[in-house]
Structure formats: structure tokens, C-alpha cells
Amino acid sequence: LKTDNKPNIGRGGVIVKAFLDYNANGLRDSGEPAAPGLNLRASGGRVDKTEQDTTIVILGLEPYTSCYIELDPNSFNNIAWTLTYERINVEVEQNVIKTVAIPVRVLGEASGFVRIQHAEEDARGLGRVLINFFREDGEKVVSTLSEQDGYYGYFGLVPGSYYAMPDTVQLKRLGMSSSPDSISFDIRAEIEGDLVRGLDFLLNIEEATDSTILDTSLVS
């Protein structure tokens, strides 16, 4: 409950509430808490931010117009929190305060190493290997390349079940096989974001080709 010495009769308003959208469905489900720290700019009205309940109220808006709101993507202290969208447009109604829920995705990271085995030599990191990330239903999410020392990682996975695997087309072209073929993992819905390590692959040369010799020269 708030009081104000400025009249709002005949005006409209907007209440902005940010929440942690763990399952990235854009809706506030049970167990999804408020996300404190959001900052914004509005095209009109008076902006009042309340830290206690993490709401932002925009009052005194002219009715039958649109309120253009820009959300600050750098508002949050946690880098795992990202806005689903950064701009919204709200139609203002007379004597009505609309509530707008802002979903904030909590992203996770997965990483590992790609190494290559040469005969009796110790396994060494291999760069420029393409690693694909898939959802458990087989839908491809993203690809990333390993670095010179064999390290690879990707930040930006929403909570859920995934599996990672070296690109089969590239391995076939290079005459290599991977052990294991793929690795399953879960990104958990945690307020600080989840971090999965140890998704390591060992590559073996099955058939020597010119392209294999070229690419293995990148081994650090």
C-alpha cells in the first residue's frame, strides 16, 4: 500500500515484476522466485522502485497511449541471469494499473576437454574440434570449437537435459573416432546458475589421411 500527493484519477499505470524463469517458458510457474535488481527506463510517468518486493511501479501515464519501457540487461549482479527481451510496449488504460511479468532466464554452462591419443604417447589437447550440444529429444542447441589446449565450453544453456558429442561429420572426414560417442548431462535450475564440468572426449585416429595430419598439427 502506497500513498502519493499527486493525483492519479483518469491516469493509468504499470507494475513491472521480474521473476526467475527456470524452465524458460515465459510464464511464472510455482516455485519461481522474484528477481531483484531490475532497472528500466519508461517513456512517461513516474517510476517508483520498491526494493522490498522487487516491483517497479510506473504511475501518472496518459491513458489511451503506449508506454514504451526499456529494460537494462546489465541490471543484475549475477551473470547467469539474462533477460528474455529488453523492450516492451504497454497500452495504457484509464484508471487501470496493469501488471507485467518480466521473465529472467537463469543460464548454465557446460565444459570439458578434447584430447587425442597418439599410439603410446600421452593424450594431448586438440584444438578446432567441433562439439555439438543437443537437447535430450535430439534437437540441436548450439555448437562450439575446442581451443588450442583442447578446452571447450558454452555458457547459455537453460535448465534441462542435454548431451554433448563431437561432430560426426568432422570426425569422419579426419578418420577419427571418439570415446565416448556422447555424454549426457543436466543443467539444474539453481538461483546462481549451474556449471557442469568434465565432459571430456578422447579421440583416436582410425585411418591416416592428409587432412588428419594437417589438423593434428594443431595439438598443443
Buried (B, 14 or more C-beta within 10 A) or exposed (E): EEEEEEEBEEBBBBBBBBBBBBBBEEEBEEEBEBBBBBBBEBBBBBBBEEEEEBBBBBBBBBEEEEBEBEBEEEBBEBEBBBBEEEEBEBEBBEEEBBEBBBBBBBBBBBBBBBBBBEEEEEBBBBBEBBBBBBBEEEEEBEEBEBBEBBBBBBBBBBBBEBBBBBBBEBBEEBBBBBEEEBBEBBBBBBEEBBBBEEBBBBBBBEEEBEEBEEBBEBBE
